[in-house]
Amino acid sequence: MEEMFWEEHTGLKREAPGSEESTLRALDKVILTGEKPMVLDIGCGPGDQTITIAKTFRDATIMALDTHEPFLDELVKRSDEARVLDRIEPLRISMFDMPFPNEHFDLVWAEGSAYIMGFQNALRSWKRFLKEDGYIGLTELSWLKAAPSEEARRFWSLGYPQMKHMDENRKLIDEEGYELMDMFILPESDWWDSYYTPMEKRINELKGKYQGKPESLAVLEGEMEEIGMYRKHSDEYGYVFYIIKKN
Ligand SMILES: C[S@@+](CC[C@H](N)C(=O)[O-])C[C@H]1O[C@@H](n2cnc3c(N)ncnc32)[C@H](O)[C@@H]1O
């Protein structure tokens, strides 16, 4: 089953909704003043956003952290092609076990990965790694409507029961001692272009390969259901970019 998961995910440009345009829009709110800024990209995946950060902040060193070695290999390959590899340090380390000293980073980035430890927990535990006035940029699956449909609520109560409304997340940002610099909802094209559309194609191919294996087919059906859910309810939930500053 795990093998099929990676067959589904290997080779995608991104491993979560997002785009270079959205990463750049969020980075535009970040001001790095030090001479040699240090950036930490948590759950970097194959590194699309890591490369955008490296191209934007030409003096920065970016520690790119993930637990899945093949993603780090892909990041190295892509960074080399983009000629930014000399400033990227790939690290196979879990976000639950980060060995960095306090106040080490000017910027912590996490596109589509904070959910792994939970939004509030991530804000709380990453704070000590930030220098004074350091920034966090992260995307988080969030409710956009105060009263979402029963169907969407039921689906996500299984997939991500901790999902909060974006206004609740804004409150948590404040409670955890950060200043919100900007927040915006990722456009629907960020879900389709580099993520759901190629994934849907991959799922359809795998359905053929796994014919006669009901357990595998059930997993693929579950993934298709998630895509169908977004097609139907994209006005009710979305990924929100939160750009915040240590206060
Ligand atoms: C949804 S993907 C997002 C990847 C990338 N940021 C992007 O937007 O394309 C989440 C990433 O977190 C990584 N991950 C999972 N558990 C982790 C952990 N405990 N520590 C660090 N990374 C982890 C996964 O391997 C995956 O690359």
The ligand as an SDF file (V2000), in Angstrom:
LIG
                    3D

 27 29  0  0  0  0  0  0  0  0999 V2000
    1.9420   17.9190    1.8140 C   0  0  0  0  0  0  0  0  0  0  0  0
    3.6650   17.7060    1.5840 S   0  0  0  0  0  0  0  0  0  0  0  0
    4.2060   19.3610    1.1690 C   0  0  0  0  0  0  0  0  0  0  0  0
    5.5470   19.3920    0.4790 C   0  0  0  0  0  0  0  0  0  0  0  0
    6.0170   20.7350   -0.0650 C   0  0  0  0  0  0  0  0  0  0  0  0
    6.1470   21.7410    0.9700 N   0  0  0  0  0  0  0  0  0  0  0  0
    5.1010   21.2270   -1.1700 C   0  0  0  0  0  0  0  0  0  0  0  0
    4.2880   22.1330   -0.8900 O   0  0  0  0  0  0  0  0  0  0  0  0
    5.1960   20.7070   -2.2810 O   0  0  0  0  0  0  0  0  0  0  0  0
    4.2510   17.4660    3.2440 C   0  0  0  0  0  0  0  0  0  0  0  0
    5.7130   17.1240    3.3180 C   0  0  0  0  0  0  0  0  0  0  0  0
    6.0590   16.9010    4.6820 O   0  0  0  0  0  0  0  0  0  0  0  0
    6.9510   15.7890    4.7550 C   0  0  0  0  0  0  0  0  0  0  0  0
    6.8760   15.2350    6.1250 N   0  0  0  0  0  0  0  0  0  0  0  0
    6.0120   14.3170    6.6220 C   0  0  0  0  0  0  0  0  0  0  0  0
    6.2510   14.0920    7.9290 N   0  0  0  0  0  0  0  0  0  0  0  0
    7.2990   14.9010    8.2630 C   0  0  0  0  0  0  0  0  0  0  0  0
    8.0080   15.1320    9.4740 C   0  0  0  0  0  0  0  0  0  0  0  0
    7.6860   14.5060   10.6050 N   0  0  0  0  0  0  0  0  0  0  0  0
    9.0190   16.0230    9.4530 N   0  0  0  0  0  0  0  0  0  0  0  0
    9.3450   16.6770    8.3090 C   0  0  0  0  0  0  0  0  0  0  0  0
    8.7030   16.5110    7.1400 N   0  0  0  0  0  0  0  0  0  0  0  0
    7.6970   15.6240    7.1180 C   0  0  0  0  0  0  0  0  0  0  0  0
    6.4820   14.8500    3.6610 C   0  0  0  0  0  0  0  0  0  0  0  0
    7.5020   13.9460    3.2740 O   0  0  0  0  0  0  0  0  0  0  0  0
    6.1110   15.8480    2.5650 C   0  0  0  0  0  0  0  0  0  0  0  0
    7.2030   16.1440    1.7520 O   0  0  0  0  0  0  0  0  0  0  0  0
  1  2  1  0
  2  3  1  0
  2 10  1  0
  3  4  1  0
  4  5  1  0
  5  6  1  0
  5  7  1  0
  7  8  2  0
  7  9  1  0
 10 11  1  0
 11 12  1  0
 11 26  1  0
 12 13  1  0
 13 14  1  0
 13 24  1  0
 14 15  1  0
 14 23  1  0
 15 16  2  0
 16 17  1  0
 17 18  1  0
 17 23  2  0
 18 19  1  0
 18 20  2  0
 20 21  1  0
 21 22  2  0
 22 23  1  0
 24 25  1  0
 24 26  1  0
 26 27  1  0
M  CHG  2   2   1   9  -1
M  END
$$$$
